[in-house]
Amino acid sequence: MISVKLKVYLEKFFTMKRTLLLFILTIGLVINSHKLTAQGLMYEVPLIEQVQRSNQIVEGKVISSESFWDVAEGNIFTVNTVEVYKVFKGESHDIIEIITPGGTVGMSAEIVTPSLNLNEGQIGVFILKDSNINLARPQSSLRSFAPYSSSQGFYAYNLVDNKAANGFKVKNGITQTLYPELTQLTSQDYISVRPFDVDALVQQYNSNASSQPIVSITPLVTTAGTQSTITITGFAFGATPGSVEFANADNGGANFIAALNSQIVSWSDTEVVVEVPSRAGTGRVRVVAAAGPISTSTQDITVNYAELNVESSGLAFPTQHIDENGNGGATWRMHIDFDSNASAKASFLRAFDTWVCETGINWENGAITFTDTAALDGINIVRFDNGSELPSGVLGRNTSYWAGCNQGGQLSWFVNELDIVFNDTTNWQFGPAPAGGSQIDFESVAVHELGHGHQLGHVIDNNKIMHFAIGPGTTSRTLSQDDIDAGNDVQQRSVNNPICGESPMTNSACSLSVGDFVLNDKISIYPIPAKNNIFIESAADVQLSNVELIDVQGRFVTAVNLSGNSSLYSIDLNNLDSGIYFLKISTKDNKELIKKIVLE
């Protein structure tokens, strides 16, 4: 018998992730309550659930933000300080902290997609739960919270149009609609912490609306996060720079996001030149003059694609890939739990090949890993979540980690790790058949998340992979020309622009082996779950050599020689305890396949 020494890798190996009851409840919630759309790789969490499961709901304004490492220095989080206007649920606080994933600390940066991104000056209603993140910073006297249901936990105010929106729902009339719904669901009136009159502000904003809209925007078709500029002409912009706002691509334009001050190239009373920020999407554009008047375009700009940027010290920087693995690119590694799900693995590898073959990004699929965390640890991991790790409403998310350097007085940033996590209780269609009914297409989500890994942001165009939303029963696995152009732009920069003393990425020849899922198609394991024995059947052109049985703790159990001429073998399981096991199947041509089995 051949023994494998896997125990050393399994110190943090997974346990069963959800009970069957939780699985049924979650799937029922997705099917019954979230029929319309899954947005930004999220599914809708109803307001009633948000109210019931949160422990603090406040109206407030972000007054400052600062980012910190967690104590393990595996992830960066941003502390957003919020002054509270009203309390709809929970204790009364004058100022609170809201902790969101991602941020920039020194020459390290991180972005988590999807997640809540807050900017100083934003006002709205925050639906919160207690934060359990331990940060490497001086102890704070303020109460710390995290958004419940990720970005859905913030109803951002659009005071010009008197709306509050969280990406799924738009509440028309803040005091007329949102306030009454919250007080009805909490069965209590709100507590006023400091004076704040929404209706008066709405009236003020409308009185400041310019009677002369923006005259023209050139060009009307552009890209975001690429340092591309648009020129806006009009009247009464003022001599002092104000701000320029764009439709927020992360939520389909439900609210507006402002370009950084540093992205305003020039400003005069009749003309503004501004870079299109990374999160800008197709839609209207607003110029907010420093003196108050607000001018809105009558035409939409079209944003064909967007690229992720690192924001540091009020500046936005493009990102790129490097030769991370010494082989011209980067190596992804699947957690053994993910790898053992043959359908998920095959679907992910199809999505993987889509980007590699269409844009030349040099990604490889490497050896499995038993590391089961998404953190800056040198492993580009692909995995399912554990328990309630992903926030309510999130189907999957990508984390990009960046490192930077100062070369010649210019900051440059490159990707030094990527992680992708999928929700393990989603009603997935792994393919290759298309999704139907309430199913979410896994390959479509994987292509989208890998797009974020390729440093692409959201767009508002349902014909493109990077569209901010995908609905149940929707299959979107093919890159549009704009998706390809965006990937090629990042790849060209990665190949031709060595930075920070790192070797550049080289182009892939699109020669990734699909042997893993071809082999999977040629080897069958049944029955699952098993009772007394399990059968291994192989296709005629596959010659098996042996199989090793490993328990959930990574301990070697037994090995069986399969070197005969048969294509069907039976493995005796009578002396084993019930539970989860892994079969490591080897072939005579030195290929391996790992299958998860359940023994009753």
Secondary structure in CASP SS format (residue, H / E / C, confidence):
PFRMAT SS
TARGET T0000
AUTHOR 0000-0000-0000
METHOD secondary structure of the structure
MODEL  1
M C 1.00
I C 1.00
S C 1.00
V C 1.00
K C 1.00
L C 1.00
K H 1.00
V H 1.00
Y H 1.00
L C 1.00
E C 1.00
K C 1.00
F C 1.00
F C 1.00
T C 1.00
M C 1.00
K C 1.00
R C 1.00
T C 1.00
L H 1.00
L H 1.00
L H 1.00
F H 1.00
I H 1.00
L H 1.00
T H 1.00
I H 1.00
G H 1.00
L H 1.00
V H 1.00
I H 1.00
N H 1.00
S H 1.00
H C 1.00
K C 1.00
L C 1.00
T C 1.00
A E 1.00
Q E 1.00
G C 1.00
L C 1.00
M E 1.00
Y E 1.00
E C 1.00
V C 1.00
P C 1.00
L H 1.00
I H 1.00
E H 1.00
Q H 1.00
V H 1.00
Q H 1.00
R H 1.00
S C 1.00
N C 1.00
Q E 1.00
I E 1.00
V E 1.00
E E 1.00
G E 1.00
K E 1.00
V E 1.00
I E 1.00
S E 1.00
S E 1.00
E E 1.00
S E 1.00
F E 1.00
W E 1.00
D E 1.00
V C 1.00
A C 1.00
E C 1.00
G C 1.00
N C 1.00
I E 1.00
F E 1.00
T E 1.00
V E 1.00
N E 1.00
T E 1.00
V E 1.00
E E 1.00
V E 1.00
Y E 1.00
K E 1.00
V E 1.00
F E 1.00
K E 1.00
G C 1.00
E C 1.00
S C 1.00
H C 1.00
D C 1.00
I E 1.00
I E 1.00
E E 1.00
I E 1.00
I E 1.00
T E 1.00
P E 1.00
G C 1.00
G E 1.00
T E 1.00
V E 1.00
G C 1.00
M C 1.00
S E 1.00
A E 1.00
E E 1.00
I E 1.00
V E 1.00
T E 1.00
P C 1.00
S C 1.00
L C 1.00
N C 1.00
L C 1.00
N C 1.00
E C 1.00
G C 1.00
Q C 1.00
I E 1.00
G E 1.00
V E 1.00
F E 1.00
I E 1.00
L E 1.00
K E 1.00
D E 1.00
S C 1.00
N C 1.00
I C 1.00
N C 1.00
L E 1.00
A C 1.00
R C 1.00
P C 1.00
Q C 1.00
S C 1.00
S C 1.00
L C 1.00
R C 1.00
S E 1.00
F E 1.00
A E 1.00
P E 1.00
Y C 1.00
S C 1.00
S H 1.00
S H 1.00
Q H 1.00
G H 1.00
F E 1.00
Y E 1.00
A E 1.00
Y E 1.00
N E 1.00
L C 1.00
V C 1.00
D C 1.00
N C 1.00
K E 1.00
A E 1.00
A E 1.00
N C 1.00
G C 1.00
F C 1.00
K C 1.00
V E 1.00
K E 1.00
N E 1.00
G C 1.00
I H 1.00
T H 1.00
Q H 1.00
T H 1.00
L H 1.00
Y H 1.00
P H 1.00
E H 1.00
L H 1.00
T H 1.00
Q H 1.00
L H 1.00
T H 1.00
S C 1.00
Q C 1.00
D C 1.00
Y C 1.00
I E 1.00
S E 1.00
V C 1.00
R C 1.00
P C 1.00
F C 1.00
D C 1.00
V H 1.00
D H 1.00
A H 1.00
L H 1.00
V H 1.00
Q H 1.00
Q H 1.00
Y H 1.00
N H 1.00
S H 1.00
N C 1.00
A E 1.00
S C 1.00
S C 1.00
Q C 1.00
P C 1.00
I C 1.00
V C 1.00
S E 1.00
I E 1.00
T E 1.00
P C 1.00
L C 1.00
V E 1.00
T E 1.00
T E 1.00
A E 1.00
G C 1.00
T C 1.00
Q C 1.00
S C 1.00
T E 1.00
I E 1.00
T E 1.00
I E 1.00
T E 1.00
G C 1.00
F C 1.00
A C 1.00
F C 1.00
G C 1.00
A C 1.00
T C 1.00
P C 1.00
G C 1.00
S E 1.00
V E 1.00
E E 1.00
F E 1.00
A E 1.00
N E 1.00
A H 1.00
D H 1.00
N H 1.00
G C 1.00
G C 1.00
A C 1.00
N C 1.00
F E 1.00
I E 1.00
A E 1.00
A C 1.00
L C 1.00
N H 1.00
S H 1.00
Q H 1.00
I E 1.00
V E 1.00
S E 1.00
W E 1.00
S C 1.00
D C 1.00
T C 1.00
E E 1.00
V E 1.00
V E 1.00
V E 1.00
E E 1.00
V C 1.00
P C 1.00
S C 1.00
R C 1.00
A E 1.00
G E 1.00
T E 1.00
G E 1.00
R E 1.00
V E 1.00
R E 1.00
V E 1.00
V E 1.00
A C 1.00
A C 1.00
A C 1.00
G C 1.00
P C 1.00
I E 1.00
S E 1.00
T E 1.00
S C 1.00
T C 1.00
Q C 1.00
D C 1.00
I E 1.00
T E 1.00
V E 1.00
N E 1.00
Y E 1.00
A E 1.00
E E 1.00
L C 1.00
N E 1.00
V E 1.00
E E 1.00
S E 1.00
S C 1.00
G C 1.00
L E 1.00
A E 1.00
F E 1.00
P E 1.00
T C 1.00
Q C 1.00
H C 1.00
I E 1.00
D C 1.00
E C 1.00
N C 1.00
G C 1.00
N C 1.00
G C 1.00
G C 1.00
A E 1.00
T E 1.00
W E 1.00
R E 1.00
M E 1.00
H E 1.00
I H 1.00
D H 1.00
F H 1.00
D H 1.00
S C 1.00
N C 1.00
A H 1.00
S H 1.00
A H 1.00
K H 1.00
A H 1.00
S H 1.00
F H 1.00
L H 1.00
R H 1.00
A H 1.00
F H 1.00
D H 1.00
T H 1.00
W H 1.00
V H 1.00
C H 1.00
E H 1.00
T H 1.00
G C 1.00
I C 1.00
N C 1.00
W E 1.00
E E 1.00
N E 1.00
G C 1.00
A C 1.00
I C 1.00
T E 1.00
F C 1.00
T C 1.00
D C 1.00
T C 1.00
A C 1.00
A C 1.00
L C 1.00
D C 1.00
G C 1.00
I C 1.00
N E 1.00
I E 1.00
V E 1.00
R E 1.00
F E 1.00
D C 1.00
N C 1.00
G C 1.00
S C 1.00
E C 1.00
L C 1.00
P C 1.00
S C 1.00
G C 1.00
V E 1.00
L C 1.00
G E 1.00
R E 1.00
N E 1.00
T E 1.00
S E 1.00
Y E 1.00
W E 1.00
A E 1.00
G E 1.00
C E 1.00
N E 1.00
Q E 1.00
G C 1.00
G C 1.00
Q E 1.00
L E 1.00
S E 1.00
W E 1.00
F E 1.00
V E 1.00
N E 1.00
E E 1.00
L E 1.00
D E 1.00
I E 1.00
V E 1.00
F E 1.00
N C 1.00
D C 1.00
T C 1.00
T C 1.00
N C 1.00
W E 1.00
Q E 1.00
F C 1.00
G C 1.00
P C 1.00
A C 1.00
P C 1.00
A C 1.00
G C 1.00
G C 1.00
S C 1.00
Q C 1.00
I E 1.00
D E 1.00
F H 1.00
E H 1.00
S H 1.00
V H 1.00
A H 1.00
V H 1.00
H H 1.00
E H 1.00
L H 1.00
G H 1.00
H H 1.00
G H 1.00
H C 1.00
Q C 1.00
L E 1.00
G C 1.00
H C 1.00
V E 1.00
I C 1.00
D C 1.00
N C 1.00
N C 1.00
K C 1.00
I C 1.00
M C 1.00
H E 1.00
F C 1.00
A E 1.00
I E 1.00
G C 1.00
P C 1.00
G C 1.00
T C 1.00
T C 1.00
S C 1.00
R C 1.00
T C 1.00
L C 1.00
S C 1.00
Q H 1.00
D H 1.00
D H 1.00
I H 1.00
D H 1.00
A H 1.00
G H 1.00
N H 1.00
D H 1.00
V H 1.00
Q H 1.00
Q H 1.00
R H 1.00
S H 1.00
V H 1.00
N H 1.00
N C 1.00
P C 1.00
I C 1.00
C C 1.00
G C 1.00
E C 1.00
S C 1.00
P E 1.00
M C 1.00
T C 1.00
N C 1.00
S C 1.00
A C 1.00
C C 1.00
S C 1.00
L C 1.00
S C 1.00
V C 1.00
G H 1.00
D H 1.00
F H 1.00
V H 1.00
L H 1.00
N H 1.00
D H 1.00
K H 1.00
I E 1.00
S E 1.00
I E 1.00
Y E 1.00
P C 1.00
I C 1.00
P C 1.00
A E 1.00
K C 1.00
N C 1.00
N E 1.00
I E 1.00
F E 1.00
I E 1.00
E E 1.00
S E 1.00
A C 1.00
A C 1.00
D C 1.00
V C 1.00
Q C 1.00
L E 1.00
S E 1.00
N E 1.00
V E 1.00
E E 1.00
L E 1.00
I E 1.00
D E 1.00
V C 1.00
Q C 1.00
G C 1.00
R C 1.00
F E 1.00
V E 1.00
T E 1.00
A E 1.00
V E 1.00
N E 1.00
L C 1.00
S C 1.00
G C 1.00
N C 1.00
S C 1.00
S C 1.00
L E 1.00
Y E 1.00
S E 1.00
I E 1.00
D E 1.00
L C 1.00
N C 1.00
N C 1.00
L C 1.00
D C 1.00
S C 1.00
G E 1.00
I E 1.00
Y E 1.00
F E 1.00
L E 1.00
K E 1.00
I E 1.00
S E 1.00
T E 1.00
K C 1.00
D C 1.00
N C 1.00
K C 1.00
E E 1.00
L E 1.00
I E 1.00
K E 1.00
K E 1.00
I E 1.00
V E 1.00
L E 1.00
E C 1.00
END
